[in-house]
Amino acid sequence: MDQRFSGLSTEELADIWYALGGAETRHPGSFSSLVDTTLGELNARLRDDLAPFLEARFRAHRLADSREDAEANRKNAAAGV
């Protein structure tokens, strides 16, 4: 386990990962290391329970976020980012 995250609950860490993932979608390459690090820690904590945990925690946000992320990706593609 990564000691940098020792003071955070699994729920707090998941929230950080989710927020960073959205930021990474909007700004490709800017947050990838942080997204990977937080996901690695979540995987170390939850292993096989990771996917069901994330699905339950973020189900309500996923649909709205996916529309926003799709729009951000379209804008990035049009701008050549």
N, C-alpha and C positions, 0 to 999 in steps of 0.2 A: 504494500500500500504506500501511496505517496504521502509523505508527512506534511506537505503543503496543504493538504485537504483535511488534516486530522481534526480540525475544529468545526468542520461542516458536517451537518447531517446528510444522509444520502438524498433526502428530498431537496435540501438546499443545493447540493452539488448537481442534481438533475436539473433544477431550475436554471442554474448557471450554464450548464451544457446546452439546454434548449435555447436560451437567449443568445448564446454565442453562435449556435448553429444558424439562427436567423440572421445574425449580423454577418456571418461568413457567406451566406447565400447572397446577401445584398452587396457585399464587398469581397469578392473571391480572392483568396490568398491572404487576406489580412488577419484572420483569426483561426486559420486551420490548425496551427500548433496547439492553441488553447483548447479548441474543440476536441482534437485527438487526445490531449492529456486528460481532460475531464471525462471523456468517454472511456478511456483506459482505466481510470480510477473507478468509475461506475461499474465497469465490467469486473474489476478485481473484487469489488464488494458484493456484487449480485450474481455474477456468472450466468447460469441458466435462467435465473429469474429476471435478468435485465430487460429483455424484450417485453414480457408481460407487465413489468413495473412501469416502463416508459409508456406503453400503450395506455394503461389505466391512468397514469398521471397526466398525460397530455392529450388524451382523446378529445376533450372539449375544445382545445386550441387548434388542433391539427387542420381541420377543414378551413377555417378562416385564415390561418397562417399559410396554408398551401396556396391559396388564391393570391395573397400578398407576395409570396416568394415567386410564384409564377410571373407576376407582373414585374417584379424586380429583375428576374432573369431576362424577360423580354426587353426591358430597357437597357440592360447591360449588353445584350447581344446587338441591339440596334446601335449602341454607342461604340461597339467594337471592344468592349472590356472583356 
